[in-house]
Each structure stands twice: as structure tokens, then as C-alpha cells.
């Protein structure tokens, strides 16, 4: 749904900046994009990625063969052989996606010493939500702090950001639900091959209220246009993740013990902050099924995150520091 954002008639550059252009001005290569993501997690207290990550990951599309460019993260040995696979382009969407995919990798490393049954998220949605929660911190303030943006746009520039995020997330929810509704009806034969496409568009109409732009028949197979259908990848994880990420976000704010926007030095620089960080780690460990070893999935929050509606209102009314979240693809 985010693809319709340019069609909404908003003034050009209404968000106050063009992240894709900012990245191009830096003359970045794919590895440089990933380095920004690694440094983000490093700022939260995580160890740097292992050398093997840089040697074995796929960052650019090979010139000598075809590959599946759909972004993914891999944990090969349940220890330290972690990798990402994506054909990175120097653009805003990939910048956010990198932060998301690395969320999988850092989460995988965080539970690598857990008992085998706990070497995963509580469900598939947890894994997706970790990366999505991190991606929420890609605020204008964050972009300024890492040297990509010279000046934080005024508060009114948040409106287009929030609108695009609503298109990416809120409008996504019915689609995220219907994918597996269709798959689950196919597997037991409730939907037979003679009605695959008809059933697909019935669900699209039921959950999204949309109809095909041109006449379709069973000679077409529109579900297969979605990568996750063709690759047989469960999709409810993304529906859950778009709910979990904001629960994680709120829980992190609540566990931190702070009520207002933070900077990292304030969070890590006091006894109260250290105690709050420990509470956060213990809460995350409990959510992952462990009571004896805190995980490091979240260690505080990056500058620029607002935790309450009051803070958001304050940003809008007073133009104070803080920033709202920016969308992932």
C-alpha cells in the first residue's frame, strides 16, 4: 500500500528530506549500508557482527547467476554463522530493510546459549517484530545523529511520515491475514485447484474490499505473484509482527522507567538507567521462555523515540526534540 503514497498529491519532499538521495550523496556501497545497521545495534550494546558474516553474506546481485533477491536472514549453525541475503540497492527502503534483517541476526545471537527449545522466538511473529521494532527508530533525529541528515525537519513534516506508515502498516493488516486464510483452505482441499483464483479474489474482497482491475479466470493464478505463496512461507507472522512491534515498543518504554524522550548517554549513564536496562532484559528473557539468563534483544532505545501520546502531542504542538517513527517497506 505504501506504493500509492506518491499518488496522494502531497507537496514534493513534504517529509522534509529524501533518504534515498541522502544515501546516494554519501556514495555508499552495499556494505556501507549494512555497516550503518551494524553500528545501530552496536550502539544498543551488542557485539559487532562476526567476520564470517561479512565473508558469507550476499549483499549484491551476482553478475554471473540468478538468485532470489527477496531479503532474508539466516542462522546456519545456531551459534555465530549468521548471514543476510539480499540484493541491496542504495535507497531508503533497503536502508530500513537492512535494519530489519539484522534484527533477525542479532536476535539469533542473543539466544544462541539458550537450551535448544528456546533457540527461537516465541512464535514466527516475534522474529519479524524484533526487526520491525528496531526499524521504528529510523527517525529524522537518528538520521541526523549518524550524519545523513543535516537538519531535523519541522514537526509538520511528521504528518506525511505517519501517513506513509499507516499505508505500510495499518492498510497491510487485512492483506497479511488473508494470505494464510487462502493457504490454510488450500492445504486440506477446502479450496480445490479449479477455484484457486476465484477463492483468492473472494478473500481479497472480504478482507480488503478490493476487486481485480480486469477480469480474471482460473487461467490466471494471482496468488503466485506473492513471493511467500510461491515459496510456501507462512505469512501470519507478518500480521502478528505488525501488532507485536508496537507492544514491544510500549513494553520497552514502560520497562525503561522513563517517561520522556531519551538520548543514549542519559539511558546508559546512570544507576537508574542501568537498573531499567536490567528490567528490560529480564522481561525479554521471560518472554523467550527463560528465567535464568537475560537476553540482549533490546538494551534501551535510540535517540528520537517518543513513548506516549502526550509526547507525540508535545512534539506536534511545541516542535520539541523527539521525532516520530519512520516507516519500513
C-alpha positions, 0 to 999 in steps of 0.5 A: 500500500505504501506504493500509492503514497506518491499518488496522494498529491502531497507537496514534493519532499513534504517529509522534509528530506529524501533518504534515498538521495541522502544515501546516494550523496554519501556514495555508499556501497552495499556494505556501507549500508549494512555497516550503518545497521551494524553500528545501530545495534552496536550502539544498543550494546551488542557485539559487532557482527562476526567476520564470517558474516561479512565473508558469507553474506550476499549483499549484491546481485551476482553478475554471473547467476540468478538468485532470489533477491527477496531479503532474508536472514539466516542462522546456519549453525545456531551459534555465530554463522549468521548471514543476510541475503539480499540484493541491496540497492542504495535507497531508503527502503533497503536502508530500513530493510537492512535494519530489519534483517539484522534484527533477525541476526542479532536476535539469533545471537542473543539466544544462541546459549539458550537450551535448544527449545528456546533457540527461537522466538516465541512464535514466527511473529516475534522474529519479524517484530524484533526487526520491525521494532528496531526499524521504528527508530529510523527517525529524522533525529537518528538520521541526523545523529549518524550524519545523513541528515543535516537538519531535523525537519519541522514537526509538520513534516511528521504528518506525511511520515505517519501517513506513509506508515499507516499505508505500510502498516495499518492498510497491510493488516487485512492483506497479511491475514488473508494470505494464510486464510487462502493457504490454510483452505488450500492445504486440506482441499477446502479450496480445490485447484479449479477455484484457486483464483476465484477463492483468492479474489473472494478473500481479497474482497472480504478482507480488503474490499478490493476487486481485480482491475480486469477480469480474471479466470482460473487461467490466471493464478494471482496468488503466485505473484506473492513471493511467500505463496510461491515459496510456501512461507507462512505469512501470519507472522507478518500480521502478528509482527505488525501488532507485536512491534508496537507492544514491544515498543510500549513494553520497552518504554514502560520497562525503561522507567522513563517517561520522556524522550531519551538520548543514549548517554542519559539511558546508559549513564546512570544507576537508574538507567542501568537498573531499567536496562536490567528490567528490560532484559529480564522481561525479554528473557521471560518472554523467550521462555527463560528465567535464568539468563537475560537476553540482549534483544533490546538494551534501551532505545535510540535517540528520537523515540517518543513513548506516549501520546502526550509526547507525540502531542508535545512534539506536534504542538511545541516542535520539541526534540523527539521525532516520530517513527519512520516507516519500513517497506 
